[in-house]
Amino acid sequence: MIFLDIKNLETFIQVAELSSFTKAAEKSGYSQSTVSFHIKQLENTLGVPLFERINHTVSLTAKGREVLSYAHQIRFLTQKMEKQLHQKTELIRGHVRIAMADSLCSWLLKDNFGNFCRQHPGIAMKIISASTEEMFRLLNQNEVDMVYTLDNHIYNHTYHIAREEKIMAHFVAGSSFFQPKGLPVSLQELVSLPFLLTEKGMSYRRLMDEKLASLSMEIEPILETGNADLICLLVSQGMGISFLPDYVTREAVKDGKIIYLPIEGFDIDIWLQLLYHRDKWISPSMKAVIEYLSLMFTP
């Protein structure tokens, strides 16, 4: 029978998530030698090596990944047991770091964030705006807890998909913008018009640019900003046209301030995906945020 020391498992989880004995020591408050001792004790107890240490890098062995899965389950059950034995509801506390596209930030905070804060006053969120590539760099280095992408469909066994949904996006214009010439409009005519766009290289803007490039076309916008709501407002005022996800423009379209510009043959697959690293322990605060984002997932 194997007898496991919980503190050794906790140290193991920290090293696995941070890929560093030094960072694990700093986070846990132990000395680096104590962290190494905990890992050595756990390896001796289990009879398997948990980490490979090559050229100052630390990575899990195949057996280490198996043990990490069990360690997360043991920690979860231990916390559940402690909570039930104390027979009281404790306030969930913690900081949750999320990397996401700028246009999602406004949608996330605009309507329901107040309800979340009232339900979970002990949870603080830090939102980091980044490109998709930068999001995953941060996720892989454990500098964020999860990523909320607006891009091509992403699948990699390294990441767990908490929720995902395909969304629509359209070229849009103010309702009076095309009255003198009328609709429909060709793609060739469209790209010559004044455009207001999100930053180059970011999420759906990048996908649009790549599609146009495949057709030997390019747009030179008169304004670039990460604030999709501002773009929507300016488009409704007749300042130009844009390419935006439907969740940004839905209310303006409903109110008759903006119209969709259907362009035949210009279809782009855009996905909202909420992902986290498969080796990440899901803390109570992180679980609460995932549930909150999942409830808001149909924009």
N, C-alpha and C positions, 0 to 999 in steps of 0.2 A: 504494500500500500504506500502511495506517495503522499507525504505531508508537505503542503505548500505554505510558504510564508507570504501573507498578503502584501507586506511592504516590498518584498522582492518582485512580486507581480506588478505592483504599481510602478516601481522603478523601471521594470522591463517595458511597460507600456510607454513611459516617458521617452526612453531611449529610442524605441521603435518609431514613435511619432516624430521625434526631432532629428533622428538619424545622427545622433551625437551624444557621447557620454558627457562631454563638457556642458552642453546646453541643458541636458537632463539634470545635471548636478546644480546648475544655476537656478533652474525652475523649481526643483524639489527642495533646495536648501541643504542638500547633502554635499560632502566633499566628493571630488571625482573618484578618489580611492574607494569611498563608501559605495558609490554607484557601481564601480567595477566589481566590488565584493558581492553586492546583491545579485548582479548578473551571474557571477561565477557560482554562487550558491544555488541559484535557480538552474543553471546548466548542469551542475553536479547532481541535483535532486532529480531532474528529468532524464539525465543521461544522454543529452543531445546538445550540440552547439547551436546557439540561437542567433549569433551574429557572425558575419564575416568582416574581418578588419584588414583592409588592404589599402596601402598608401594613404593612411590617415582618414579613410572613409569607412563608414559603418553601414552595413545593410543586412537585412534579415536573411537567414538561410531559409530553405524550403520548410524545414521543421519549425523554424522561428515564426513563419507566417501562420502555421497551424496553431502554434501555442498562443500567438497574439489573438486569434479569434476566440480561443477558450478564455484567455485572460480578460477580454472585454466582457464575456458572459459572466465570469466569476465576479468581476467588479460590479456589474449591473445587479446580480443576485444579492451580493453583499449589501449594496446600498438599499435595495428593496427590503431586505430583511431588517436592516437597521431602522428604516422608516416605519415599518409595520410594528416593530417592537416598541418604538417610542410612542406610537399611536397618536401622532399629531401631524398636521399638515405644515410642512416647512416652506418658507418662501424660497422659490427658485432664484438663485443668484448666479450671475456669470456674465462674461463679455463674449459676444459672438461677432466674428469678423466675416464680412461678406464682400466678395468682389463681384461687380456687376456693371452693365452698361449704364451710361448716364440716363438714358431715356427711361430705364426701368426704375431708377431712384425716385423720380417724381411720382410715378404710378404707385410705387410701394408705399410712399409716405402720405400721399395726398388725402386719402379718405379714411382708411381703417387703422392707421398707426396708433391713433389715440386710444382705440379700444384695446390694442395689444398692450400698450403701456399700462393701462388701468388693470388689466388681467395679470401682467407680469412686471410689477414695479421694480423687481430686483434684477432684471435683465437689461443690459446695455448693448446696443448694436453699433458696430463701426462699419460703415459702407465705404468701399474703395472703388472708385471708377477706374476702369482699365480696359484695354483691348483684350480679346479672347486669349491671345497668346500670353499676355502678361498675367491674366487671371490664373492660368494653369501653372505658370512659373511660381506664383505666390502660393498656390495650393500645394504644389509639390515640395515647397520649402517650409510648409506649415506656417506661413505668414498670414493666411486666411483659413477659415474653417470650412467654407463652402464657396462655390461660384454659381452665379445665376447668369447664364449665357443667353444671348440672342444672336444666333449664328446658324451655320450649317449644323445638321444633326451630328452629334459627337458620341462616339461609343469607344470605350477603352476599358479593358478589364481592370485597370488600375483604379477606376472611379466607379462609385455607386450612383446611379441615377435615382434621385428621390422622387422627382416628378418631371414630366416633359409634355410638351404640347406644341403642335404645329400651328403657326399663326399666319395671317394674311397681311400683306402690305401692298399699297397702291401708290401710283403717282397721283398727286392731289393738287387742286387749284382752288382759288376763291370762286364762289358761285358765279360771279360776273366776269371772271378773267377772260373767258373765251367767247363771250357774247358777240363781239364784232366779227369774229371769224367763224364761230360755231364749232361744233364737234362732229365727227371724231377728228383726232389729230394724229399724224403719223409720228413714229419714233424719231425720224430724221428731223421733223419740225420741232418736236418736243425738246431735244437736246440743245437747240439753239436759243431756247427761251431762258429768262432769268431764273436761276435755281437758288433755293435756300436749303442747305443740307447740314447734317451732322458731320463731325470731323472725319476727314479722309482716313481710311484704314480701320474704321470702327464698325463692327457688327454689320447691320443691314446696309449701311453705306458702302462698305467694302464689297458685299455681295452684289449690290447694284453696279458698282464700278467694274467688277470682274465680268459681269454679264454684258455690259456695254462694250468693254474691251474686246470680248469675243466676237462682237459685231463691228469692230473697228470704229467705235464711237467713244466720246468722252464728254463729260460735263465740266464746265468751269463755273462754279457757283459764285454768286455775288455776296453770299454770307455763309460762313461755316461756324456752327456753335453746337455744343453738346446738349443744349436745352431744347428738347424736342417740343415741349409745350410752347416755347417762344416761337419756334418755327411755325407751328400750327396756327398761332395767333396772327403772325405776319402774313401767312398764306391766306387766311380768311379775310385779311384787309386788302388783298389784291397785290401784295408786294412781289409775288412770284409764285413758282410752283415748287413742289418737293416730292420726295419719296419717303413715306412714313408708314410704320405699322398701324393697322386699323385701330388698335387700342388707344393710340394717341389721338386719332382724328375722329373717333366714333361720335362723340357728342357734337362736334362741329358739323359733321355730315348730317346728323339727326336734326340739327337746328337749321339746316339749309345754308350754312355759311361756307361750306367746302363741298366740292364734288370730287368723285373718283374719276380718274382718266384711264379708261380701259385701253391698254396697249396690247394688241394681239401678238402672241408669241413671246411675251416678256414675263415669264413665270419664274419666280425664285422661291426655293424652299427655305423658310426661316423657322427655326425652332427655339422655343423657350425651354431651357433645361436647367434644373437645379441639381447640382452634383457635389459630392464630397469624396475625399480619398477613402479607399476601401480599408486602410489601416487606421482611420481616424476613429477615436472613441466618441460616441454620441452622448455628450453630457446632457443632463436635464434641460439646461438652457438652450443648447443647440437643438434638441428635439422640439422644444416649444417654438423656436424660430422656424424650423422646417415645417411644422404643422401650420403655423401662421401663413407662410409663403405658399404652402400647398392649397390652402383655402382660397387664396387670392389668385390661383393659377389660371383661371379662365378670365382673361382680360377683355 
